[in-house]
Structure formats: structure tokens, C-alpha cells
Amino acid sequence: MVLRADLPASADWRILATDISTLALQRAQRGNYTPAQAAAVPRRFQATAFATGAGPDGDVLRVVDDLKRRVLFRRLNLGRTPFPIRGDFDVVFCRNVLIYFDPRQRAAAVAEFHRLLRPGGHLIVGPSETLLGVEDRFERRQPAVYRRV
Ligand SMILES: C[S@@+](CC[C@H](N)C(=O)[O-])C[C@H]1O[C@@H](n2cnc3c(N)ncnc32)[C@H](O)[C@@H]1O
């Protein structure tokens, strides 16, 4: 929503959305939300990001196709490296997942993010996550925001 609103219409961008849970992926891919869930989305996006339809339990807000077609959903286990993915990514968001990993798995996943990001690209983690021992490969810009060196 942010990219569509803030980049020129001609910009060519895509999102690779991954999770280990096929259920989570199916839900995300469906892109249906209740009005209460969609209320958490900033107002400036609400009118253009959703189309309202009727569901069995009331109104359903469906993410519009123009947004859905930008997102590719794939199952990925971040605990198994190397990832079967190639770069160049501008940004990796990995929020509140590395907290479940042991230090070795966490370091291996962060090394993969480094491989996939273009130089100067950003890694965003959860607000309470700190990546220790990556100072030679990432610059910490602000809490939870790292820049690939
Ligand atoms: C606490 S949720 C965080 C969801 C979202 N990133 C956020 O910040 O709201 C953790 C997510 O990580 C996924 N997950 C757990 N272990 C994983 C793994 N090894 N590889 C990929 N995803 C994993 C779970 O299925 C779940 O969707």
C-alpha cells in the first residue's frame, strides 16, 4: 500500500511474502479482512486498497487485485539455509521470527539476508529484536533498522 501510494505509477516493484505456515500464507493470499481488522490500516490507504463485498458474517474487505498481483507468496523455512532465493532485494522485513531461533540459526538467516540484499539495502526486524555480531556486515541505523554494508 505504501509503495503503491508513494512510488510513481511506472515503478516496477514486487514483494516476496514468505512464511513457514501454509495456513498463514493461504490467509494472507486470500487478502480478506473484517472491517474491524481493516480499521488498523492507515486511513489514507483504506479507500484504494480494499473493495467491499458481502461475506457470510457481514462485510468483507478484499485487497484489490492491483495490489495482490504485486505480491508473490511462497513457503520458506528461514531456519533452513541457504534459502532457495536469489537477490537483489531492496528491503527485507523479518519481524518477530528470529526470536524463535538459536544463535547459530539466527546468524545463518542474517547471513542469507545479507546475500539477498543489494549493498545499501535495509533489513527491518521486530521492535524488540537486536542483531548482535553483525556490525561488519550491517550498519545499525536506528532501533530495528539495519543497512547492508
Ligand atoms: C510472531 S509471528 C510474526 C508475524 C509478523 N512478521 C509480524 O511481525 O506481525 C511469527 C511468524 O513466523 C513464522 N515462522 C516461525 N518459524 C518460522 C521459520 N522457521 N521460517 C519461516 N517462518 C517462520 C510463523 O509461522 C509466524 O507467522
The ligand as an SDF file (V2000), in Angstrom:
LIG
                    3D

 27 29  0  0  0  0  0  0  0  0999 V2000
    5.1270  -13.7680   15.8040 C   0  0  0  0  0  0  0  0  0  0  0  0
    4.7070  -14.1030   14.1300 S   0  0  0  0  0  0  0  0  0  0  0  0
    5.2700  -12.6080   13.3680 C   0  0  0  0  0  0  0  0  0  0  0  0
    4.4370  -12.2460   12.1750 C   0  0  0  0  0  0  0  0  0  0  0  0
    4.7890  -10.9100   11.5080 C   0  0  0  0  0  0  0  0  0  0  0  0
    6.1270  -10.9680   10.9380 N   0  0  0  0  0  0  0  0  0  0  0  0
    4.6330   -9.7630   12.4530 C   0  0  0  0  0  0  0  0  0  0  0  0
    5.6090   -9.1360   12.8480 O   0  0  0  0  0  0  0  0  0  0  0  0
    3.4950   -9.4510   12.8310 O   0  0  0  0  0  0  0  0  0  0  0  0
    5.9030  -15.2970   13.6660 C   0  0  0  0  0  0  0  0  0  0  0  0
    5.7130  -15.8320   12.2640 C   0  0  0  0  0  0  0  0  0  0  0  0
    6.9000  -16.5320   11.9380 O   0  0  0  0  0  0  0  0  0  0  0  0
    6.5530  -17.7190   11.2800 C   0  0  0  0  0  0  0  0  0  0  0  0
    7.6800  -18.6510   11.4550 N   0  0  0  0  0  0  0  0  0  0  0  0
    8.0130  -19.3500   12.5600 C   0  0  0  0  0  0  0  0  0  0  0  0
    9.0980  -20.1200   12.3400 N   0  0  0  0  0  0  0  0  0  0  0  0
    9.4730  -19.8900   11.0560 C   0  0  0  0  0  0  0  0  0  0  0  0
   10.5030  -20.4010   10.2240 C   0  0  0  0  0  0  0  0  0  0  0  0
   11.3870  -21.2960   10.6770 N   0  0  0  0  0  0  0  0  0  0  0  0
   10.5730  -19.9620    8.9460 N   0  0  0  0  0  0  0  0  0  0  0  0
    9.6890  -19.0530    8.4870 C   0  0  0  0  0  0  0  0  0  0  0  0
    8.6750  -18.5250    9.2070 N   0  0  0  0  0  0  0  0  0  0  0  0
    8.5660  -18.9460   10.4910 C   0  0  0  0  0  0  0  0  0  0  0  0
    5.2450  -18.1530   11.9350 C   0  0  0  0  0  0  0  0  0  0  0  0
    4.5180  -19.0380   11.1200 O   0  0  0  0  0  0  0  0  0  0  0  0
    4.5460  -16.8080   12.1270 C   0  0  0  0  0  0  0  0  0  0  0  0
    3.7790  -16.4440   11.0090 O   0  0  0  0  0  0  0  0  0  0  0  0
  1  2  1  0
  2  3  1  0
  2 10  1  0
  3  4  1  0
  4  5  1  0
  5  6  1  0
  5  7  1  0
  7  8  2  0
  7  9  1  0
 10 11  1  0
 11 12  1  0
 11 26  1  0
 12 13  1  0
 13 14  1  0
 13 24  1  0
 14 15  1  0
 14 23  1  0
 15 16  2  0
 16 17  1  0
 17 18  1  0
 17 23  2  0
 18 19  1  0
 18 20  2  0
 20 21  1  0
 21 22  2  0
 22 23  1  0
 24 25  1  0
 24 26  1  0
 26 27  1  0
M  CHG  2   2   1   9  -1
M  END
$$$$
